[in-house]
Amino acid sequence: MPFAIKDANLTANSVTVSLQTDGKAWKDLGKGLPTDSAFRFEIPAIATKIAKIKVTAVDNAGNIGEVVSVEGFEIQTVVADDVIEIK
């Protein structure tokens, strides 16, 4: 899920990426992240159809910007066996 953070006065290493898997609580996946590089993380083994990502950043004036993924996504913990029966 690519995203870009833009602000003329971003505070260095002020990005936090969080994951929500239950529709309520957020779990930080990374804090103090650079504002100008990719962040990769391991998908947790929590089966859900309502996962969301939140990204926050701070500028030098102390303003906090936040964005939450509009559409949730599904995390699958098992591979479904698609069986086709031919008669």
HTML snippet that shows the backbone in 3Dmol.js (N, CA, C, O; Angstrom):
<script src="https://3Dmol.org/build/3Dmol-min.js"></script>
<div id="view" style="width:600px;height:400px;position:relative"></div>
<script>
const pdb = `
ATOM      1  N   MET A   1       0.842  -1.160   0.000  1.00  0.00           N
ATOM      2  CA  MET A   1       0.000   0.000   0.000  1.00  0.00           C
ATOM      3  C   MET A   1       0.900   1.239   0.000  1.00  0.00           C
ATOM      4  O   MET A   1       1.312   1.699   1.065  1.00  0.00           O
ATOM      5  N   PRO A   2       1.199   1.768  -1.146  1.00  0.00           N
ATOM      6  CA  PRO A   2       2.090   2.932  -1.206  1.00  0.00           C
ATOM      7  C   PRO A   2       1.396   4.206  -0.721  1.00  0.00           C
ATOM      8  O   PRO A   2       0.188   4.380  -0.885  1.00  0.00           O
ATOM      9  N   PHE A   3       2.194   5.086  -0.122  1.00  0.00           N
ATOM     10  CA  PHE A   3       1.698   6.384   0.271  1.00  0.00           C
ATOM     11  C   PHE A   3       2.872   7.352   0.260  1.00  0.00           C
ATOM     12  O   PHE A   3       4.028   6.930   0.293  1.00  0.00           O
ATOM     13  N   ALA A   4       2.582   8.638   0.213  1.00  0.00           N
ATOM     14  CA  ALA A   4       3.622   9.663   0.239  1.00  0.00           C
ATOM     15  C   ALA A   4       3.219  10.715   1.265  1.00  0.00           C
ATOM     16  O   ALA A   4       2.052  11.093   1.364  1.00  0.00           O
ATOM     17  N   ILE A   5       4.197  11.177   2.020  1.00  0.00           N
ATOM     18  CA  ILE A   5       3.968  12.218   3.017  1.00  0.00           C
ATOM     19  C   ILE A   5       4.602  13.491   2.495  1.00  0.00           C
ATOM     20  O   ILE A   5       5.788  13.511   2.167  1.00  0.00           O
ATOM     21  N   LYS A   6       3.808  14.565   2.415  1.00  0.00           N
ATOM     22  CA  LYS A   6       4.329  15.823   1.879  1.00  0.00           C
ATOM     23  C   LYS A   6       3.999  16.968   2.826  1.00  0.00           C
ATOM     24  O   LYS A   6       2.851  17.157   3.228  1.00  0.00           O
ATOM     25  N   ASP A   7       5.020  17.717   3.166  1.00  0.00           N
ATOM     26  CA  ASP A   7       4.886  18.908   3.995  1.00  0.00           C
ATOM     27  C   ASP A   7       6.206  19.647   3.857  1.00  0.00           C
ATOM     28  O   ASP A   7       7.261  19.015   3.797  1.00  0.00           O
ATOM     29  N   ALA A   8       6.169  20.962   3.806  1.00  0.00           N
ATOM     30  CA  ALA A   8       7.397  21.737   3.636  1.00  0.00           C
ATOM     31  C   ALA A   8       8.312  21.649   4.854  1.00  0.00           C
ATOM     32  O   ALA A   8       9.515  21.884   4.739  1.00  0.00           O
ATOM     33  N   ASN A   9       7.759  21.316   6.015  1.00  0.00           N
ATOM     34  CA  ASN A   9       8.545  21.326   7.252  1.00  0.00           C
ATOM     35  C   ASN A   9       8.330  20.070   8.092  1.00  0.00           C
ATOM     36  O   ASN A   9       8.105  20.168   9.298  1.00  0.00           O
ATOM     37  N   LEU A  10       8.396  18.905   7.478  1.00  0.00           N
ATOM     38  CA  LEU A  10       8.219  17.667   8.231  1.00  0.00           C
ATOM     39  C   LEU A  10       9.348  17.476   9.230  1.00  0.00           C
ATOM     40  O   LEU A  10      10.506  17.777   8.944  1.00  0.00           O
ATOM     41  N   THR A  11       8.998  16.974  10.397  1.00  0.00           N
ATOM     42  CA  THR A  11       9.993  16.623  11.392  1.00  0.00           C
ATOM     43  C   THR A  11      10.591  15.281  10.991  1.00  0.00           C
ATOM     44  O   THR A  11       9.865  14.324  10.720  1.00  0.00           O
ATOM     45  N   ALA A  12      11.902  15.219  10.955  1.00  0.00           N
ATOM     46  CA  ALA A  12      12.584  13.974  10.560  1.00  0.00           C
ATOM     47  C   ALA A  12      12.170  12.830  11.478  1.00  0.00           C
ATOM     48  O   ALA A  12      11.985  13.013  12.681  1.00  0.00           O
ATOM     49  N   ASN A  13      12.029  11.656  10.888  1.00  0.00           N
ATOM     50  CA  ASN A  13      11.720  10.434  11.639  1.00  0.00           C
ATOM     51  C   ASN A  13      10.493  10.576  12.543  1.00  0.00           C
ATOM     52  O   ASN A  13      10.524  10.175  13.706  1.00  0.00           O
ATOM     53  N   SER A  14       9.426  11.142  12.007  1.00  0.00           N
ATOM     54  CA  SER A  14       8.212  11.370  12.799  1.00  0.00           C
ATOM     55  C   SER A  14       7.023  10.535  12.342  1.00  0.00           C
ATOM     56  O   SER A  14       5.896  10.776  12.773  1.00  0.00           O
ATOM     57  N   VAL A  15       7.257   9.571  11.487  1.00  0.00           N
ATOM     58  CA  VAL A  15       6.148   8.766  10.949  1.00  0.00           C
ATOM     59  C   VAL A  15       5.870   7.554  11.838  1.00  0.00           C
ATOM     60  O   VAL A  15       6.785   6.880  12.311  1.00  0.00           O
ATOM     61  N   THR A  16       4.584   7.300  12.047  1.00  0.00           N
ATOM     62  CA  THR A  16       4.129   6.087  12.731  1.00  0.00           C
ATOM     63  C   THR A  16       3.164   5.369  11.805  1.00  0.00           C
ATOM     64  O   THR A  16       2.259   5.984  11.241  1.00  0.00           O
ATOM     65  N   VAL A  17       3.359   4.059  11.647  1.00  0.00           N
ATOM     66  CA  VAL A  17       2.457   3.229  10.861  1.00  0.00           C
ATOM     67  C   VAL A  17       1.788   2.257  11.829  1.00  0.00           C
ATOM     68  O   VAL A  17       2.462   1.561  12.589  1.00  0.00           O
ATOM     69  N   SER A  18       0.448   2.215  11.793  1.00  0.00           N
ATOM     70  CA  SER A  18      -0.317   1.372  12.713  1.00  0.00           C
ATOM     71  C   SER A  18      -1.270   0.479  11.937  1.00  0.00           C
ATOM     72  O   SER A  18      -1.669   0.797  10.816  1.00  0.00           O
ATOM     73  N   LEU A  19      -1.631  -0.650  12.555  1.00  0.00           N
ATOM     74  CA  LEU A  19      -2.539  -1.627  11.954  1.00  0.00           C
ATOM     75  C   LEU A  19      -3.710  -1.861  12.890  1.00  0.00           C
ATOM     76  O   LEU A  19      -3.541  -1.975  14.104  1.00  0.00           O
ATOM     77  N   GLN A  20      -4.896  -1.932  12.311  1.00  0.00           N
ATOM     78  CA  GLN A  20      -6.114  -2.256  13.063  1.00  0.00           C
ATOM     79  C   GLN A  20      -6.682  -3.532  12.476  1.00  0.00           C
ATOM     80  O   GLN A  20      -6.892  -3.613  11.265  1.00  0.00           O
ATOM     81  N   THR A  21      -6.935  -4.536  13.312  1.00  0.00           N
ATOM     82  CA  THR A  21      -7.461  -5.807  12.805  1.00  0.00           C
ATOM     83  C   THR A  21      -8.818  -6.168  13.402  1.00  0.00           C
ATOM     84  O   THR A  21      -9.451  -7.130  12.966  1.00  0.00           O
ATOM     85  N   ASP A  22      -9.270  -5.402  14.398  1.00  0.00           N
ATOM     86  CA  ASP A  22     -10.526  -5.738  15.069  1.00  0.00           C
ATOM     87  C   ASP A  22     -11.588  -4.649  14.968  1.00  0.00           C
ATOM     88  O   ASP A  22     -12.656  -4.770  15.568  1.00  0.00           O
ATOM     89  N   GLY A  23     -11.307  -3.595  14.222  1.00  0.00           N
ATOM     90  CA  GLY A  23     -12.257  -2.492  14.107  1.00  0.00           C
ATOM     91  C   GLY A  23     -12.224  -1.540  15.289  1.00  0.00           C
ATOM     92  O   GLY A  23     -13.029  -0.611  15.348  1.00  0.00           O
ATOM     93  N   LYS A  24     -11.299  -1.751  16.244  1.00  0.00           N
ATOM     94  CA  LYS A  24     -11.246  -0.915  17.448  1.00  0.00           C
ATOM     95  C   LYS A  24      -9.829  -0.426  17.745  1.00  0.00           C
ATOM     96  O   LYS A  24      -9.529   0.755  17.567  1.00  0.00           O
ATOM     97  N   ALA A  25      -8.972  -1.318  18.191  1.00  0.00           N
ATOM     98  CA  ALA A  25      -7.637  -0.945  18.671  1.00  0.00           C
ATOM     99  C   ALA A  25      -6.606  -0.883  17.542  1.00  0.00           C
ATOM    100  O   ALA A  25      -6.674  -1.651  16.582  1.00  0.00           O
ATOM    101  N   TRP A  26      -5.647   0.048  17.673  1.00  0.00           N
ATOM    102  CA  TRP A  26      -4.546   0.187  16.724  1.00  0.00           C
ATOM    103  C   TRP A  26      -3.277  -0.367  17.347  1.00  0.00           C
ATOM    104  O   TRP A  26      -3.016  -0.140  18.529  1.00  0.00           O
ATOM    105  N   LYS A  27      -2.486  -1.092  16.568  1.00  0.00           N
ATOM    106  CA  LYS A  27      -1.195  -1.611  17.020  1.00  0.00           C
ATOM    107  C   LYS A  27      -0.118  -0.951  16.152  1.00  0.00           C
ATOM    108  O   LYS A  27      -0.166  -1.022  14.924  1.00  0.00           O
ATOM    109  N   ASP A  28       0.849  -0.312  16.807  1.00  0.00           N
ATOM    110  CA  ASP A  28       1.932   0.325  16.067  1.00  0.00           C
ATOM    111  C   ASP A  28       2.834  -0.736  15.442  1.00  0.00           C
ATOM    112  O   ASP A  28       3.314  -1.646  16.118  1.00  0.00           O
ATOM    113  N   LEU A  29       3.051  -0.598  14.142  1.00  0.00           N
ATOM    114  CA  LEU A  29       3.967  -1.476  13.422  1.00  0.00           C
ATOM    115  C   LEU A  29       5.352  -0.862  13.339  1.00  0.00           C
ATOM    116  O   LEU A  29       6.352  -1.568  13.208  1.00  0.00           O
ATOM    117  N   GLY A  30       5.400   0.453  13.416  1.00  0.00           N
ATOM    118  CA  GLY A  30       6.670   1.163  13.366  1.00  0.00           C
ATOM    119  C   GLY A  30       6.485   2.589  13.835  1.00  0.00           C
ATOM    120  O   GLY A  30       5.507   3.242  13.472  1.00  0.00           O
ATOM    121  N   LYS A  31       7.434   3.089  14.652  1.00  0.00           N
ATOM    122  CA  LYS A  31       7.404   4.470  15.143  1.00  0.00           C
ATOM    123  C   LYS A  31       8.758   5.102  14.865  1.00  0.00           C
ATOM    124  O   LYS A  31       9.773   4.411  14.771  1.00  0.00           O
ATOM    125  N   GLY A  32       8.762   6.415  14.735  1.00  0.00           N
ATOM    126  CA  GLY A  32      10.014   7.115  14.488  1.00  0.00           C
ATOM    127  C   GLY A  32      10.604   6.787  13.132  1.00  0.00           C
ATOM    128  O   GLY A  32      11.822   6.762  12.955  1.00  0.00           O
ATOM    129  N   LEU A  33       9.721   6.534  12.177  1.00  0.00           N
ATOM    130  CA  LEU A  33      10.155   6.136  10.835  1.00  0.00           C
ATOM    131  C   LEU A  33      10.502   7.357   9.985  1.00  0.00           C
ATOM    132  O   LEU A  33       9.967   8.443  10.205  1.00  0.00           O
ATOM    133  N   PRO A  34      11.397   7.178   9.016  1.00  0.00           N
ATOM    134  CA  PRO A  34      11.738   8.272   8.107  1.00  0.00           C
ATOM    135  C   PRO A  34      10.515   8.705   7.297  1.00  0.00           C
ATOM    136  O   PRO A  34       9.618   7.908   7.023  1.00  0.00           O
ATOM    137  N   THR A  35      10.500   9.978   6.923  1.00  0.00           N
ATOM    138  CA  THR A  35       9.376  10.516   6.152  1.00  0.00           C
ATOM    139  C   THR A  35       9.556  10.318   4.654  1.00  0.00           C
ATOM    140  O   THR A  35       8.664  10.647   3.873  1.00  0.00           O
ATOM    141  N   ASP A  36      10.700   9.782   4.250  1.00  0.00           N
ATOM    142  CA  ASP A  36      10.990   9.721   2.817  1.00  0.00           C
ATOM    143  C   ASP A  36      11.453   8.351   2.328  1.00  0.00           C
ATOM    144  O   ASP A  36      12.167   8.262   1.329  1.00  0.00           O
ATOM    145  N   SER A  37      11.058   7.292   3.015  1.00  0.00           N
ATOM    146  CA  SER A  37      11.466   5.965   2.544  1.00  0.00           C
ATOM    147  C   SER A  37      10.356   4.952   2.774  1.00  0.00           C
ATOM    148  O   SER A  37       9.420   5.196   3.536  1.00  0.00           O
ATOM    149  N   ALA A  38      10.476   3.818   2.106  1.00  0.00           N
ATOM    150  CA  ALA A  38       9.475   2.759   2.211  1.00  0.00           C
ATOM    151  C   ALA A  38       9.566   2.097   3.582  1.00  0.00           C
ATOM    152  O   ALA A  38      10.633   2.037   4.192  1.00  0.00           O
ATOM    153  N   PHE A  39       8.442   1.611   4.044  1.00  0.00           N
ATOM    154  CA  PHE A  39       8.387   0.857   5.302  1.00  0.00           C
ATOM    155  C   PHE A  39       7.733  -0.479   5.006  1.00  0.00           C
ATOM    156  O   PHE A  39       6.593  -0.535   4.544  1.00  0.00           O
ATOM    157  N   ARG A  40       8.447  -1.534   5.269  1.00  0.00           N
ATOM    158  CA  ARG A  40       7.916  -2.882   5.050  1.00  0.00           C
ATOM    159  C   ARG A  40       7.715  -3.558   6.394  1.00  0.00           C
ATOM    160  O   ARG A  40       8.503  -3.371   7.321  1.00  0.00           O
ATOM    161  N   PHE A  41       6.648  -4.350   6.491  1.00  0.00           N
ATOM    162  CA  PHE A  41       6.370  -5.037   7.748  1.00  0.00           C
ATOM    163  C   PHE A  41       5.781  -6.404   7.461  1.00  0.00           C
ATOM    164  O   PHE A  41       5.223  -6.650   6.392  1.00  0.00           O
ATOM    165  N   GLU A  42       5.913  -7.275   8.425  1.00  0.00           N
ATOM    166  CA  GLU A  42       5.362  -8.620   8.306  1.00  0.00           C
ATOM    167  C   GLU A  42       3.880  -8.575   8.656  1.00  0.00           C
ATOM    168  O   GLU A  42       3.487  -8.008   9.675  1.00  0.00           O
ATOM    169  N   ILE A  43       3.077  -9.170   7.809  1.00  0.00           N
ATOM    170  CA  ILE A  43       1.636  -9.236   8.058  1.00  0.00           C
ATOM    171  C   ILE A  43       1.405 -10.212   9.217  1.00  0.00           C
ATOM    172  O   ILE A  43       1.904 -11.337   9.177  1.00  0.00           O
ATOM    173  N   PRO A  44       0.663  -9.802  10.238  1.00  0.00           N
ATOM    174  CA  PRO A  44       0.427 -10.695  11.376  1.00  0.00           C
ATOM    175  C   PRO A  44      -0.497 -11.852  11.006  1.00  0.00           C
ATOM    176  O   PRO A  44      -1.301 -11.746  10.080  1.00  0.00           O
ATOM    177  N   ALA A  45      -0.377 -12.934  11.723  1.00  0.00           N
ATOM    178  CA  ALA A  45      -1.203 -14.123  11.481  1.00  0.00           C
ATOM    179  C   ALA A  45      -2.533 -13.994  12.219  1.00  0.00           C
ATOM    180  O   ALA A  45      -2.856 -14.803  13.089  1.00  0.00           O
ATOM    181  N   ILE A  46      -3.296 -12.963  11.858  1.00  0.00           N
ATOM    182  CA  ILE A  46      -4.608 -12.714  12.450  1.00  0.00           C
ATOM    183  C   ILE A  46      -5.617 -12.685  11.317  1.00  0.00           C
ATOM    184  O   ILE A  46      -5.627 -11.752  10.514  1.00  0.00           O
ATOM    185  N   ALA A  47      -6.458 -13.693  11.246  1.00  0.00           N
ATOM    186  CA  ALA A  47      -7.459 -13.741  10.177  1.00  0.00           C
ATOM    187  C   ALA A  47      -8.518 -12.664  10.427  1.00  0.00           C
ATOM    188  O   ALA A  47      -9.153 -12.637  11.481  1.00  0.00           O
ATOM    189  N   THR A  48      -8.696 -11.789   9.454  1.00  0.00           N
ATOM    190  CA  THR A  48      -9.699 -10.729   9.569  1.00  0.00           C
ATOM    191  C   THR A  48     -10.062 -10.219   8.184  1.00  0.00           C
ATOM    192  O   THR A  48      -9.266 -10.311   7.249  1.00  0.00           O
ATOM    193  N   LYS A  49     -11.252  -9.688   8.062  1.00  0.00           N
ATOM    194  CA  LYS A  49     -11.684  -9.095   6.801  1.00  0.00           C
ATOM    195  C   LYS A  49     -11.790  -7.580   6.904  1.00  0.00           C
ATOM    196  O   LYS A  49     -12.235  -6.922   5.964  1.00  0.00           O
ATOM    197  N   ILE A  50     -11.382  -7.022   8.048  1.00  0.00           N
ATOM    198  CA  ILE A  50     -11.569  -5.585   8.270  1.00  0.00           C
ATOM    199  C   ILE A  50     -10.280  -4.872   8.677  1.00  0.00           C
ATOM    200  O   ILE A  50     -10.337  -3.879   9.402  1.00  0.00           O
ATOM    201  N   ALA A  51      -9.140  -5.346   8.235  1.00  0.00           N
ATOM    202  CA  ALA A  51      -7.868  -4.709   8.594  1.00  0.00           C
ATOM    203  C   ALA A  51      -7.748  -3.339   7.930  1.00  0.00           C
ATOM    204  O   ALA A  51      -8.219  -3.133   6.812  1.00  0.00           O
ATOM    205  N   LYS A  52      -7.108  -2.406   8.640  1.00  0.00           N
ATOM    206  CA  LYS A  52      -6.852  -1.064   8.108  1.00  0.00           C
ATOM    207  C   LYS A  52      -5.465  -0.612   8.533  1.00  0.00           C
ATOM    208  O   LYS A  52      -4.922  -1.073   9.537  1.00  0.00           O
ATOM    209  N   ILE A  53      -4.904   0.301   7.746  1.00  0.00           N
ATOM    210  CA  ILE A  53      -3.600   0.895   8.030  1.00  0.00           C
ATOM    211  C   ILE A  53      -3.802   2.377   8.334  1.00  0.00           C
ATOM    212  O   ILE A  53      -4.612   3.048   7.696  1.00  0.00           O
ATOM    213  N   LYS A  54      -3.052   2.878   9.318  1.00  0.00           N
ATOM    214  CA  LYS A  54      -3.075   4.305   9.657  1.00  0.00           C
ATOM    215  C   LYS A  54      -1.637   4.820   9.633  1.00  0.00           C
ATOM    216  O   LYS A  54      -0.730   4.161  10.141  1.00  0.00           O
ATOM    217  N   VAL A  55      -1.434   5.988   9.049  1.00  0.00           N
ATOM    218  CA  VAL A  55      -0.110   6.630   9.000  1.00  0.00           C
ATOM    219  C   VAL A  55      -0.239   8.020   9.595  1.00  0.00           C
ATOM    220  O   VAL A  55      -1.126   8.786   9.217  1.00  0.00           O
ATOM    221  N   THR A  56       0.655   8.347  10.533  1.00  0.00           N
ATOM    222  CA  THR A  56       0.684   9.692  11.106  1.00  0.00           C
ATOM    223  C   THR A  56       2.091  10.280  10.943  1.00  0.00           C
ATOM    224  O   THR A  56       3.081   9.552  10.883  1.00  0.00           O
ATOM    225  N   ALA A  57       2.152  11.600  10.874  1.00  0.00           N
ATOM    226  CA  ALA A  57       3.431  12.313  10.771  1.00  0.00           C
ATOM    227  C   ALA A  57       3.283  13.660  11.468  1.00  0.00           C
ATOM    228  O   ALA A  57       2.176  14.172  11.635  1.00  0.00           O
ATOM    229  N   VAL A  58       4.415  14.219  11.867  1.00  0.00           N
ATOM    230  CA  VAL A  58       4.428  15.490  12.586  1.00  0.00           C
ATOM    231  C   VAL A  58       5.301  16.485  11.830  1.00  0.00           C
ATOM    232  O   VAL A  58       6.346  16.119  11.292  1.00  0.00           O
ATOM    233  N   ASP A  59       4.860  17.772  11.790  1.00  0.00           N
ATOM    234  CA  ASP A  59       5.716  18.791  11.185  1.00  0.00           C
ATOM    235  C   ASP A  59       6.438  19.564  12.283  1.00  0.00           C
ATOM    236  O   ASP A  59       6.198  19.340  13.469  1.00  0.00           O
ATOM    237  N   ASN A  60       7.316  20.465  11.885  1.00  0.00           N
ATOM    238  CA  ASN A  60       8.145  21.196  12.848  1.00  0.00           C
ATOM    239  C   ASN A  60       7.349  22.123  13.763  1.00  0.00           C
ATOM    240  O   ASN A  60       7.855  22.531  14.808  1.00  0.00           O
ATOM    241  N   ALA A  61       6.124  22.461  13.396  1.00  0.00           N
ATOM    242  CA  ALA A  61       5.261  23.295  14.242  1.00  0.00           C
ATOM    243  C   ALA A  61       4.475  22.459  15.247  1.00  0.00           C
ATOM    244  O   ALA A  61       3.747  23.004  16.076  1.00  0.00           O
ATOM    245  N   GLY A  62       4.623  21.124  15.174  1.00  0.00           N
ATOM    246  CA  GLY A  62       3.904  20.241  16.090  1.00  0.00           C
ATOM    247  C   GLY A  62       2.559  19.776  15.583  1.00  0.00           C
ATOM    248  O   GLY A  62       1.840  19.077  16.297  1.00  0.00           O
ATOM    249  N   ASN A  63       2.199  20.151  14.358  1.00  0.00           N
ATOM    250  CA  ASN A  63       0.934  19.694  13.771  1.00  0.00           C
ATOM    251  C   ASN A  63       1.041  18.218  13.426  1.00  0.00           C
ATOM    252  O   ASN A  63       2.067  17.758  12.926  1.00  0.00           O
ATOM    253  N   ILE A  64      -0.018  17.489  13.695  1.00  0.00           N
ATOM    254  CA  ILE A  64      -0.041  16.057  13.411  1.00  0.00           C
ATOM    255  C   ILE A  64      -0.972  15.802  12.235  1.00  0.00           C
ATOM    256  O   ILE A  64      -2.128  16.225  12.236  1.00  0.00           O
ATOM    257  N   GLY A  65      -0.450  15.104  11.235  1.00  0.00           N
ATOM    258  CA  GLY A  65      -1.262  14.698  10.093  1.00  0.00           C
ATOM    259  C   GLY A  65      -1.523  13.205  10.194  1.00  0.00           C
ATOM    260  O   GLY A  65      -0.645  12.437  10.586  1.00  0.00           O
ATOM    261  N   GLU A  66      -2.722  12.803   9.844  1.00  0.00           N
ATOM    262  CA  GLU A  66      -3.086  11.394   9.966  1.00  0.00           C
ATOM    263  C   GLU A  66      -3.956  10.992   8.786  1.00  0.00           C
ATOM    264  O   GLU A  66      -4.814  11.756   8.346  1.00  0.00           O
ATOM    265  N   VAL A  67      -3.728   9.793   8.281  1.00  0.00           N
ATOM    266  CA  VAL A  67      -4.577   9.241   7.233  1.00  0.00           C
ATOM    267  C   VAL A  67      -4.827   7.773   7.546  1.00  0.00           C
ATOM    268  O   VAL A  67      -3.924   7.045   7.959  1.00  0.00           O
ATOM    269  N   VAL A  68      -6.080   7.351   7.338  1.00  0.00           N
ATOM    270  CA  VAL A  68      -6.480   5.958   7.555  1.00  0.00           C
ATOM    271  C   VAL A  68      -6.981   5.417   6.230  1.00  0.00           C
ATOM    272  O   VAL A  68      -7.717   6.094   5.512  1.00  0.00           O
ATOM    273  N   SER A  69      -6.581   4.196   5.909  1.00  0.00           N
ATOM    274  CA  SER A  69      -7.041   3.585   4.662  1.00  0.00           C
ATOM    275  C   SER A  69      -8.564   3.584   4.638  1.00  0.00           C
ATOM    276  O   SER A  69      -9.211   3.194   5.610  1.00  0.00           O
ATOM    277  N   VAL A  70      -9.123   4.020   3.528  1.00  0.00           N
ATOM    278  CA  VAL A  70     -10.576   4.133   3.400  1.00  0.00           C
ATOM    279  C   VAL A  70     -11.213   2.755   3.345  1.00  0.00           C
ATOM    280  O   VAL A  70     -12.187   2.476   4.045  1.00  0.00           O
ATOM    281  N   GLU A  71     -10.656   1.908   2.515  1.00  0.00           N
ATOM    282  CA  GLU A  71     -11.182   0.555   2.393  1.00  0.00           C
ATOM    283  C   GLU A  71     -10.327  -0.391   3.221  1.00  0.00           C
ATOM    284  O   GLU A  71      -9.098  -0.335   3.174  1.00  0.00           O
ATOM    285  N   GLY A  72     -10.978  -1.249   3.972  1.00  0.00           N
ATOM    286  CA  GLY A  72     -10.252  -2.259   4.716  1.00  0.00           C
ATOM    287  C   GLY A  72      -9.747  -3.330   3.770  1.00  0.00           C
ATOM    288  O   GLY A  72     -10.088  -3.342   2.587  1.00  0.00           O
ATOM    289  N   PHE A  73      -8.940  -4.221   4.293  1.00  0.00           N
ATOM    290  CA  PHE A  73      -8.458  -5.335   3.488  1.00  0.00           C
ATOM    291  C   PHE A  73      -8.490  -6.592   4.330  1.00  0.00           C
ATOM    292  O   PHE A  73      -8.605  -6.531   5.554  1.00  0.00           O
ATOM    293  N   GLU A  74      -8.387  -7.725   3.671  1.00  0.00           N
ATOM    294  CA  GLU A  74      -8.488  -9.020   4.333  1.00  0.00           C
ATOM    295  C   GLU A  74      -7.100  -9.604   4.567  1.00  0.00           C
ATOM    296  O   GLU A  74      -6.226  -9.538   3.703  1.00  0.00           O
ATOM    297  N   ILE A  75      -6.920 -10.174   5.751  1.00  0.00           N
ATOM    298  CA  ILE A  75      -5.709 -10.934   6.053  1.00  0.00           C
ATOM    299  C   ILE A  75      -6.137 -12.389   6.169  1.00  0.00           C
ATOM    300  O   ILE A  75      -6.959 -12.742   7.015  1.00  0.00           O
ATOM    301  N   GLN A  76      -5.576 -13.223   5.316  1.00  0.00           N
ATOM    302  CA  GLN A  76      -5.893 -14.650   5.336  1.00  0.00           C
ATOM    303  C   GLN A  76      -4.745 -15.401   5.993  1.00  0.00           C
ATOM    304  O   GLN A  76      -3.578 -15.141   5.701  1.00  0.00           O
ATOM    305  N   THR A  77      -5.077 -16.332   6.880  1.00  0.00           N
ATOM    306  CA  THR A  77      -4.048 -17.093   7.573  1.00  0.00           C
ATOM    307  C   THR A  77      -3.897 -18.508   7.030  1.00  0.00           C
ATOM    308  O   THR A  77      -2.950 -19.212   7.383  1.00  0.00           O
ATOM    309  N   VAL A  78      -4.811 -18.922   6.187  1.00  0.00           N
ATOM    310  CA  VAL A  78      -4.714 -20.240   5.549  1.00  0.00           C
ATOM    311  C   VAL A  78      -5.013 -20.089   4.069  1.00  0.00           C
ATOM    312  O   VAL A  78      -5.737 -19.187   3.649  1.00  0.00           O
ATOM    313  N   VAL A  79      -4.448 -20.978   3.301  1.00  0.00           N
ATOM    314  CA  VAL A  79      -4.707 -20.994   1.868  1.00  0.00           C
ATOM    315  C   VAL A  79      -5.910 -21.890   1.629  1.00  0.00           C
ATOM    316  O   VAL A  79      -5.914 -23.053   2.032  1.00  0.00           O
ATOM    317  N   ALA A  80      -6.921 -21.355   0.981  1.00  0.00           N
ATOM    318  CA  ALA A  80      -8.129 -22.123   0.691  1.00  0.00           C
ATOM    319  C   ALA A  80      -7.860 -23.108  -0.440  1.00  0.00           C
ATOM    320  O   ALA A  80      -7.237 -22.770  -1.446  1.00  0.00           O
ATOM    321  N   ASP A  81      -8.335 -24.310  -0.258  1.00  0.00           N
ATOM    322  CA  ASP A  81      -8.229 -25.313  -1.311  1.00  0.00           C
ATOM    323  C   ASP A  81      -9.458 -25.201  -2.192  1.00  0.00           C
ATOM    324  O   ASP A  81     -10.569 -25.503  -1.759  1.00  0.00           O
ATOM    325  N   ASP A  82      -9.262 -24.772  -3.411  1.00  0.00           N
ATOM    326  CA  ASP A  82     -10.360 -24.701  -4.359  1.00  0.00           C
ATOM    327  C   ASP A  82     -10.457 -26.057  -5.057  1.00  0.00           C
ATOM    328  O   ASP A  82      -9.558 -26.468  -5.792  1.00  0.00           O
ATOM    329  N   VAL A  83     -11.545 -26.719  -4.812  1.00  0.00           N
ATOM    330  CA  VAL A  83     -11.736 -28.045  -5.392  1.00  0.00           C
ATOM    331  C   VAL A  83     -12.801 -27.949  -6.480  1.00  0.00           C
ATOM    332  O   VAL A  83     -13.904 -27.454  -6.246  1.00  0.00           O
ATOM    333  N   ILE A  84     -12.458 -28.420  -7.650  1.00  0.00           N
ATOM    334  CA  ILE A  84     -13.397 -28.435  -8.751  1.00  0.00           C
ATOM    335  C   ILE A  84     -13.726 -29.897  -9.026  1.00  0.00           C
ATOM    336  O   ILE A  84     -12.838 -30.705  -9.296  1.00  0.00           O
ATOM    337  N   GLU A  85     -14.972 -30.216  -8.955  1.00  0.00           N
ATOM    338  CA  GLU A  85     -15.395 -31.591  -9.195  1.00  0.00           C
ATOM    339  C   GLU A  85     -15.905 -31.691 -10.619  1.00  0.00           C
ATOM    340  O   GLU A  85     -16.791 -30.942 -11.031  1.00  0.00           O
ATOM    341  N   ILE A  86     -15.342 -32.615 -11.357  1.00  0.00           N
ATOM    342  CA  ILE A  86     -15.750 -32.835 -12.745  1.00  0.00           C
ATOM    343  C   ILE A  86     -16.497 -34.153 -12.800  1.00  0.00           C
ATOM    344  O   ILE A  86     -16.000 -35.185 -12.349  1.00  0.00           O
ATOM    345  N   LYS A  87     -17.703 -34.104 -13.361  1.00  0.00           N
ATOM    346  CA  LYS A  87     -18.524 -35.317 -13.442  1.00  0.00           C
ATOM    347  C   LYS A  87     -18.642 -35.768 -14.873  1.00  0.00           C
ATOM    348  O   LYS A  87     -19.294 -36.774 -15.152  1.00  0.00           O
TER     349      LYS A  87
END
`;
const viewer = $3Dmol.createViewer("view");
viewer.addModel(pdb, "pdb");
viewer.setStyle({}, {cartoon: {color: "spectrum"}});
viewer.zoomTo();
viewer.render();
</script>
